[in-house]
Amino acid sequence: MNPIVLEAAEHFSAGRPDQADALCAAVLKLEPDHVPALHLAAVAAFVTDRAADGAALLNRLFDIDPDHAPALVTLGDALAVKGEHEGAVAAFRRALRRRPDDAGLHNKLGVALGELSRFDEAEAAYRRAIALDAQLTRACFNLAVALAEQRRLAEAEEAYRTLIAREPAHHGVWLNLGNVLVDQNRLAEAVAAYRRALDADPANPGLLCNLGAALYRQGLLEDAIVQYRRAIALVPDNVAALRLLGLVLHEARHLHEAAAIYRQTFALDPADHMIATNLGACLSDLGAFDDAIAACKQALLLKSDHAPAHTNLGIIFEKQERVDDAVAAHRCAVAADPAYAKGHANLAVALRNAGEIDEALAVSRCAVALDPEQPLAQYNHAHFLLMNGDFANGFEAYRWRRKCKTLSDGDPILSEPEWQGEPLEGRTLLLFAEYGLGDALHFVRYLPMVTAKGGKIILQVQPALASLLMQLPGVTVIPRAEPLPPFDLQLPLMSLPRIFGTTLDNLPADVPYLHPDPEKLLRWRAALGRVTRLKVGVVWAGNPKHKGDRQRSLSAEAVLPRLVMPGVQLYSLQKEPRPEDGPVLAALHDDIIDLAPALGDFDDTAAAVAALDLVIAVDTSVAHLAGALGRPVWMLTPYALDWRWLRDREDSPWYPTMRLFRQRGPREWDDPLMRLSAALAILVAKAEG
C-alpha cells in the first residue's frame, strides 16, 4: 500500500482525522483512482461531519469497484447514522457477498434490520454472527434484544443470562434482563436485576424509573417513591419521572405532596392535559373542590374530548351532592369516548344516586362488557344485579371485591386456599368478617349451613361482636388482632351466599338466629319493666366514615321530634351522638332516655334491643342486630344505597320482622319520616286499644 496512505491510516487510528484527510488528498491529487485513499478519505469525511464529501468520495470509489466491501460497510454505517436503514441493509448485504464470514458485518446487518422492526431477520443475522464468532458480545446482546422484541421472553432471558455468565459487567445487560423479567411479571427478580444494573450505573435516571415502576407494580409504593425521587435529584426537570412520582404519591395518599409534584410537572409542560386531570383528582381527594374543578376545566381546555377529565368533574360534583351536574359530566365522558369503561362505570353510579336504577343497570352492563377485568366496575355491577334480585349473577360478580385494594384493606392476608363448598370432615375452615359490623351480623346466618359440612369452623370478627357471636354452636370465635389457630381453608363471610347458591327463593331467613345473653336480658327487662308505654329504641346515624353515610344518616333534630308522642317512650341506642345532636337530646328531656352509656359491646346492645318493643333505625348495624334477634325493626333506608334492601319493597326477605320506610326519591327524607311517624301512632293506638 502507498506509504502515505499507511501514514494517513496511522493518523486516523490515533484520532487525527484531519491529518489523515490531508494526506489522502495529496495521494488522490496524484492518483485520483487510488481506492484505499478514496475509502480512507471518505471515512475521514464522515467522521468530521462532511457527509456530502464522504458520499461523493464513495461514489467515485464505487465507479472503480462497485463491490468494494470496506466501502460498502462505510456506506451502510453512514446511511444508518442518517436513519436510512433500508439503504444500510442493502449496503451491508452487498458487502457480505464479498465477506460472508465477517461476524461483525452480520451484526451490523442485524442492527439495521432491527431498526426496521424486522426482528426475525435480525435474529438470523445475529445467530450467523455468533456462529462465526461465539465471543462477539455485541451480537449476543443484540440477539437477546431481538428475541425480546418478538415477545419470546423466555429465550431472551436465557440469552441475557448466558451473556451475564460470561460478562456480568456488560453495560445494559442487567437493565434489559430486568425489563424482560417485568414483561413476565416476575417483579421481585426484575427489581434484583435493576439493582445490579444500578451498581454499575448509579446515576441513570431511566434505570431508576424502571426500578420505581417495578416496585410500584409490587405494591411497594414508598420504595417506588424513593427511586423516583433519586431520578429527579439527578435531573430536576425530568418530566417523565415527575409525572410518575406524582401518580405514586397520589396512590400512596400523600396528597399534598402529590398535588405539589403535579403542579411542578404542569409548570414544565403546560400542554399536558393528563397532568391537569390528575391534579384535579388529587385536589378533589383533598377536598379543595373549587381548585379541583378549575384543574379539570383546564384539562378540557387543552383537550375538550378528554374523557377522564369529565369523569373527574362528575366525581367532584357527586361529592358536592350536585347530582344532576354529576350525571351530566359523566354523560360527557362516555360521549367523548364511548369505549371508556371507567366513564360508563361512574355514570352508572351517578345514575343510581339520581334514582335512575334501570338505566344505571344498563350502563353498568356496558362498563363491564368494555373492561371485564376492572375490579371496581365489576364490584359496582354486582350491587346493581343484587339490587334487582339477580342473586346468582350478582354474588358471582361480587367476588371482584377481593381484587379491589381499597375494599380489601384490613382483611387478613392468607395463603390457604379458598373453600369451594366441599365437605369439611377432618379440616378446619376460617371464615372472616369483612367491612362493617352490620355485614357480619347479616351473614353469620349461614353458619349452621357451614357447620353441617363437618370439620372445625373458626370465625374471625370485629372485637365488638365477639362476645355476642360466641353463642353460635360449633364455631370458635376469634376477635380480630388476636392470633389465629391453624386452619386448612379460608373464605370471607360475605362469600357464603355464592357458595350456597342463594336466590330470593332459598335465602336463609329463619329468625332469630342470634340470641341475647339471658342474664343480661333479665336485667334489662327488670330495668324497663315499669314503663307501660311502647318502648322504642332509636338509632339515627351510622359510622361517619362509611362512604355512604351522607345518604343514610340523619340528625337527631330530623328524626326524634317526629317520634315524640303520647304512649311512646324513646330510648337512644346511638353509641356516639354527633356534637350537633346534644342540644336536641337535652331539649327532649325525659321523652328520650340515653341507653348508650350502658352498652359496652353488642352483647349488651342485643339484650337491650330484646327488651324493647320496637327499634327504629337508619341503615346501621343495630338494624341488622334487631332483625337477627327477630325483634320488630323499622328501618329508614335511602332510595337505592344498599343492594340487600332490593327495590320498591317495604319488607326484607332477609329479616321477616323488618319493615322498610324507603325514600321515594333520592335525598328526600320528609316523606318516609312522615310515614314512619304515622305508622308509630297507629301502633300506639293498637297497643292502647
Long-range contacts (C-beta under 8 A, 24 or more apart in sequence): 1-36, 2-27, 2-31, 2-34, 2-36, 2-37, 5-34, 5-36, 5-37, 5-40, 8-37, 8-40, 9-40, 12-40, 12-43, 12-44, 17-44, 17-47, 17-48, 18-44, 18-48, 20-44, 21-45, 21-48, 32-60, 33-60, 33-64, 35-61, 35-64, 35-65, 35-68, 38-64, 38-71, 39-68, 39-70, 39-71, 39-74, 42-71, 42-74, 43-74, 46-74, 46-77, 46-78, 46-81, 51-78, 51-82, 54-78, 67-94, 67-97, 67-98, 68-98, 69-95, 69-98, 69-99, 69-102, 70-95, 72-98, 73-105, 73-108, 76-108, 76-112, 77-108, 80-108, 80-111, 80-112, 80-115, 85-112, 85-113, 85-115, 85-116, 86-116, 88-112, 88-115, 89-113, 89-116, 101-132, 102-132, 103-128, 103-129, 103-130, 103-132, 103-133, 103-136, 103-139, 104-129, 104-133, 104-136, 106-132, 106-139, 107-136, 107-138, 107-139, 107-142, 110-139, 110-142, 110-143, 110-146, 111-142, 114-142, 114-145, 114-146, 114-149, 117-149, 119-146, 119-149, 119-150, 120-150, 122-146, 123-147, 123-150, 137-163, 137-166, 137-167, 137-170, 140-166, 141-170, 141-172, 141-173, 141-176, 144-173, 144-176, 144-180, 145-176, 148-176, 148-179, 148-180, 148-183, 151-183, 153-180, 153-183, 153-184, 154-184, 156-180, 157-181, 157-184, 169-200, 171-200, 171-201, 172-197, 174-200, 175-201, 175-204, 175-207, 175-210, 178-210, 178-211, 178-214, 179-210, 182-210, 182-213, 182-214, 182-217, 187-214, 187-217, 187-218, 188-218, 190-214, 191-215, 191-218, 203-234, 205-231, 205-232, 205-234, 205-235, 205-238, 205-241, 206-231, 208-234, 208-241, 209-240, 209-241, 209-244, 212-244, 212-248, 213-244, 216-244, 216-248, 219-405, 221-248, 221-251, 221-252, 222-252, 224-248, 225-249, 225-252, 225-254, 237-268, 239-265, 239-268, 239-269, 239-272, 242-268, 243-272, 243-274, 243-275, 246-275, 246-278, 246-282, 247-278, 250-278, 250-281, 250-282, 250-285, 253-285, 255-282, 255-285, 255-286, 256-286, 258-282, 259-283, 259-286, 271-302, 272-302, 273-299, 273-300, 273-302, 273-303, 273-306, 273-309, 274-299, 274-306, 274-308, 276-302, 276-309, 277-306, 277-308, 277-309, 277-312, 280-309, 280-312, 280-313, 280-316, 281-312, 281-315, 284-312, 284-315, 284-316, 284-319, 289-316, 289-319, 289-320, 292-316, 304-336, 305-336, 305-337, 306-336, 307-333, 307-334, 307-336, 307-337, 307-340, 307-343, 308-333, 308-340, 308-342, 308-343, 310-336, 310-343, 311-340, 311-342, 311-343, 311-346, 314-346, 314-347, 314-350, 315-346, 318-349, 318-350, 318-353, 321-550, 321-667, 323-350, 323-353, 323-354, 323-666, 323-667, 324-354, 326-350, 326-353, 326-354, 327-351, 327-354, 327-356, 334-363, 339-370, 340-370, 341-367, 341-368, 341-370, 341-371, 341-374, 341-377, 342-367, 342-371, 342-374, 342-377, 344-370, 344-377, 345-374, 345-376, 345-377, 345-380, 345-381, 348-380, 348-381, 348-384, 349-380, 352-384, 352-640, 353-551, 353-640, 353-666, 354-666, 355-639, 355-640, 355-665, 355-666, 357-384, 357-387, 357-388, 357-640, 357-647, 360-384, 361-385, 361-388, 368-397, 375-400, 375-401, 375-403, 375-404, 376-400, 376-404, 379-404, 379-407, 382-643, 383-643, 384-643, 386-643, 386-644, 387-640, 387-643, 387-646, 387-647, 388-646, 388-647, 389-504, 389-646, 389-647, 391-497, 391-502, 391-503, 391-504, 391-507, 392-501, 392-503, 394-643, 395-495, 395-497, 395-498, 395-502, 396-498, 398-494, 398-495, 398-498, 399-495, 399-498, 401-434, 401-494, 402-492, 407-435, 408-434, 411-492, 412-460, 412-484, 412-490, 414-490, 416-487, 416-488, 416-489, 416-490, 417-489, 417-490, 418-489, 418-490, 418-491, 418-495, 419-489, 419-490, 419-491, 419-499, 420-499, 421-453, 421-499, 421-500, 422-453, 423-453, 423-454, 423-455, 424-450, 424-453, 424-454, 424-455, 424-456, 424-457, 424-489, 425-454, 425-455, 426-454, 426-455, 427-455, 427-456, 427-488, 427-489, 428-455, 428-456, 428-457, 428-458, 428-485, 428-486, 428-487, 428-488, 428-489, 429-455, 429-456, 429-457, 429-458, 429-487, 429-488, 429-489, 429-490, 429-491, 430-458, 430-460, 430-484, 430-487, 430-489, 430-490, 430-491, 431-457, 431-458, 431-459, 431-460, 431-490, 431-491, 431-492, 431-493, 431-496, 432-459, 432-460, 432-461, 432-490, 432-491, 432-492, 432-493, 433-459, 433-460, 433-461, 433-462, 433-465, 433-480, 433-493, 434-492, 434-493, 434-494, 435-494, 436-543, 436-546, 436-621, 437-462, 437-464, 437-465, 437-602, 437-621, 437-624, 438-619, 438-620, 438-621, 438-623, 438-624, 438-625, 439-493, 439-494, 440-465, 440-469, 440-493, 441-465, 441-514, 441-602, 441-621, 441-624, 441-625, 441-628, 442-624, 442-628, 442-644, 442-654, 443-493, 443-494, 443-496, 443-497, 444-469, 444-472, 444-493, 444-513, 444-514, 444-628, 445-508, 445-509, 445-510, 445-513, 445-628, 445-654, 446-493, 446-496, 446-497, 446-500, 446-508, 447-472, 447-474, 447-475, 448-473, 448-508, 448-513, 449-496, 449-500, 449-508, 450-496, 451-475, 456-487, 458-484, 458-485, 458-487, 459-493, 460-484, 463-601, 464-601, 464-602, 465-601, 465-602, 466-601, 467-601, 467-602, 467-603, 468-514, 468-601, 468-602, 468-603, 468-606, 469-514, 471-514, 471-515, 471-517, 504-653, 507-653, 507-654, 509-653, 509-654, 509-655, 509-656, 511-627, 511-628, 511-629, 511-630, 511-655, 511-656, 511-657, 512-628, 512-629, 512-630, 512-631, 513-628, 514-606, 514-625, 514-628, 514-629, 515-606, 515-629, 516-603, 516-606, 516-607, 516-609, 516-610, 516-629, 517-603, 517-606, 517-607, 520-603, 520-604, 520-606, 520-607, 521-607, 521-610, 521-611, 523-607, 524-607, 524-608, 524-610, 524-611, 525-611, 527-611, 528-611, 528-612, 531-569, 533-567, 533-568, 533-569, 534-567, 534-568, 534-569, 534-613, 534-614, 534-680, 534-683, 534-684, 534-687, 535-569, 535-571, 535-611, 535-612, 535-613, 535-614, 536-563, 536-568, 536-569, 536-570, 536-571, 536-612, 536-613, 536-614, 536-615, 536-616, 536-680, 537-570, 537-571, 537-572, 537-573, 537-595, 537-608, 537-609, 537-612, 537-614, 537-615, 537-616, 537-617, 537-622, 537-626, 538-563, 538-570, 538-571, 538-572, 538-573, 538-574, 538-592, 538-615, 538-616, 538-617, 539-573, 539-574, 539-615, 539-616, 539-617, 539-618, 539-620, 539-622, 539-623, 540-574, 540-581, 540-617, 540-618, 541-574, 541-577, 541-578, 541-581, 541-618, 541-620, 542-618, 542-619, 542-620, 542-621, 543-620, 544-578, 548-638, 548-641, 548-642, 551-638, 551-641, 551-666, 551-667, 552-618, 552-619, 552-620, 552-637, 552-638, 552-641, 553-618, 554-618, 554-636, 554-669, 555-580, 555-581, 555-584, 556-580, 556-581, 556-584, 556-585, 557-581, 557-584, 558-669, 558-673, 559-616, 559-636, 559-673, 560-584, 560-585, 560-588, 560-591, 560-592, 561-588, 562-673, 562-674, 562-676, 562-677, 563-616, 563-676, 563-677, 563-680, 564-588, 564-591, 564-592, 565-677, 565-680, 565-681, 565-684, 566-684, 567-684, 567-685, 567-687, 567-688, 568-680, 568-684, 569-593, 571-595, 571-608, 571-612, 572-596, 573-599, 573-605, 573-608, 573-609, 573-615, 573-617, 573-622, 575-599, 614-680, 614-683, 616-676, 616-680, 619-645, 623-658, 624-655, 626-657, 626-658, 627-652, 627-654, 627-655, 627-657, 627-658, 628-655, 630-656, 630-657, 631-657, 632-657, 632-659, 633-657, 633-658, 633-659, 634-658, 634-659, 634-660, 634-661, 634-676, 634-679, 634-680, 635-659, 635-660, 635-661, 636-661, 636-669, 636-672, 636-673, 636-676, 637-661, 637-662, 637-663, 637-672, 638-662, 638-663, 638-666, 639-663, 639-664, 639-665, 639-666, 639-668, 640-666
